[in-house]
Amino acid sequence: MEKLIYLNNLYDLYGSLLTSKQQTYFEEYYFNNLSYGEISEKYEISRNACFKQLKIIEEKLYFFEEKLKLYYKKEKINAIIDMINDKKIKKELEDLF
């Protein structure tokens, strides 16, 4: 479950860097809960090709995070915001996200 949440967060940050087909496969598998078989039938690809594409997508998302660290930075900033007592400043910082 933790991996699923992490991948969804990475997709929110980096999904636009994927091809439209990769976005579709990711969304079908992770958002619509389709199986490899269902995706392969729907898009007329082999089940193995579907599996490989999803692995490539995961690797790309991990690679983007490794290089850009947007998720890590966002989590750090949120932790800092949580420590701020001034509600006005806190609200302004939260609105940046």
C-alpha positions in Angstrom: 0.0 0.0 0.0 2.8 2.4 0.9 4.4 1.8 -2.6 1.1 2.6 -4.3 0.7 5.9 -2.4 4.3 6.8 -3.1 4.0 6.0 -6.8 0.8 8.0 -7.0 2.5 11.0 -5.4 5.4 10.7 -7.9 2.9 10.5 -10.7 1.3 13.7 -9.5 4.6 15.4 -9.7 6.2 13.8 -12.8 3.3 12.3 -14.8 3.4 15.0 -17.4 7.0 13.9 -18.2 5.7 10.5 -19.4 4.3 9.8 -22.8 0.5 9.8 -23.2 0.5 6.0 -23.6 2.5 5.7 -20.4 0.1 8.0 -18.6 -2.8 5.9 -19.9 -1.3 2.6 -18.8 -0.4 4.0 -15.4 -3.8 5.5 -14.8 -5.6 2.3 -15.9 -3.5 0.1 -13.6 -3.2 2.4 -10.5 -6.3 4.5 -10.7 -8.8 2.3 -12.4 -7.5 -1.0 -10.9 -7.4 -2.8 -14.2 -5.2 -5.9 -14.4 -2.4 -6.5 -16.9 -4.8 -8.7 -18.8 -7.6 -6.2 -18.9 -5.2 -3.4 -20.0 -3.7 -5.7 -22.7 -7.1 -6.5 -24.1 -8.3 -2.9 -24.0 -5.3 -1.6 -25.8 -4.5 -4.6 -27.9 -1.0 -5.3 -26.6 0.4 -8.4 -25.0 0.1 -8.9 -21.3 3.9 -9.0 -21.1 4.2 -5.7 -23.0 1.8 -4.2 -20.4 3.8 -5.6 -17.5 7.1 -4.2 -19.1 5.6 -0.8 -19.7 4.4 -0.5 -16.1 7.9 -1.5 -14.9 9.5 1.1 -17.2 7.0 3.8 -16.0 7.8 3.0 -12.3 11.6 3.2 -13.1 11.1 6.5 -14.8 9.2 7.9 -11.8 11.9 6.7 -9.4 14.6 8.2 -11.7 12.9 11.6 -11.9 12.6 11.7 -8.1 16.2 10.6 -7.7 17.4 13.4 -9.9 14.9 16.2 -9.1 13.9 15.3 -5.5 10.6 17.2 -5.8 8.7 14.8 -3.5 11.4 14.8 -0.9 11.6 18.7 -1.0 7.8 18.9 -0.8 7.7 16.6 2.3 10.5 18.7 4.0 8.7 21.9 3.3 5.5 20.5 4.6 7.3 19.5 7.8 8.7 23.0 8.2 5.3 24.5 7.6 3.8 22.3 10.3 6.3 23.8 12.8 5.3 27.4 12.0 3.0 29.0 14.6 2.1 32.1 12.7 -1.2 31.2 11.0 -0.9 33.9 8.3 2.6 32.9 7.2 1.5 29.2 7.4 -1.5 29.8 5.2 0.6 31.7 2.6 3.1 28.9 2.4 0.4 26.3 2.1 -1.2 28.2 -0.7 2.0 27.9 -2.7 1.3 24.2 -3.1 
